[in-house]
């Protein structure tokens, strides 16, 4: 049986593209997803966080009155600026609530609407006899793992989630997507990346090694949803392709054939560090503006 974990806040704001300043109400999206899931007779559970606003409490009441299966967890009180730990912890709480006879697990977001074509694709994945983790997208750069969607056999899925949580708040890369890729290599013991070795050494100074290792890894352990399936997703009411085009990503596990130039690798890594620090210390973002204003007086 296929089990679906619909995970995330009931009102979402975002940290990257497609931000919603007022917050996106996920109620109708959740209801429509459950209706589509029901057509395929999949089991489901909504895994969300303890409500701290009246708006969210009303959504919980509405879902409860509709008889929707919902798990409400306390938000982990940890220093987690881009929610990478919180996200996977929420998935874990959803897994706990699924019946034991669920043999294939899918994770989707509370604020994304998935079409019947998507669920047909998931059904076809469950029929494949492989032990690969399905993700939402790859990139022409090693270790990038899109986390909008996860799917796989229960033993694969649980090993991935528990392995990721096992790192606690230790980040192996400032970019969330690449942190996931490095950790998953460690989790399946494909390659051990010692925590004491900075990841920038691999990404900046060892391009051939990292590219070849990643190519071998994805061919053995990863499946990607097709681009047309991704483009059919509505994210906070907007086609996801209108927010970030699929042309930027990779939807197959064919080898990456070229290394990114050294200067681009260096600039990208510095950019990832800056983004992480700005999320961790949001007040820092104001300093460059203050300095610029002072210099131009």
Buried (B, 14 or more C-beta within 10 A) or exposed (E): BBBBBBBBBBBBEBEEEBEBEEBBBBBEBBBEBBEBBEEEEBBBBBBBBEBEEEEBEBBBEBBEEEEBBBBBBEBBEEEBBBBBBBBBBBBBBBBEBBEEEBEBBBBBBBBBBBEEEBBEBBBEBBEEEEEBBBBBBBBEBBBBBBBBBBBBBBEBBBBBBEBBBEBEEEBBBBBBBBBBBBBBBBBBEBBEBEEEEEBBEBBBEEBEEBBBBBBEBBEEBBBBBBBEBBEBBBBBBEEBBEEBEBEEBBBEBEEBEEBBEEEEBBEBBEEBBEBBBEBEEEEEEEEEEEEEEEEEE
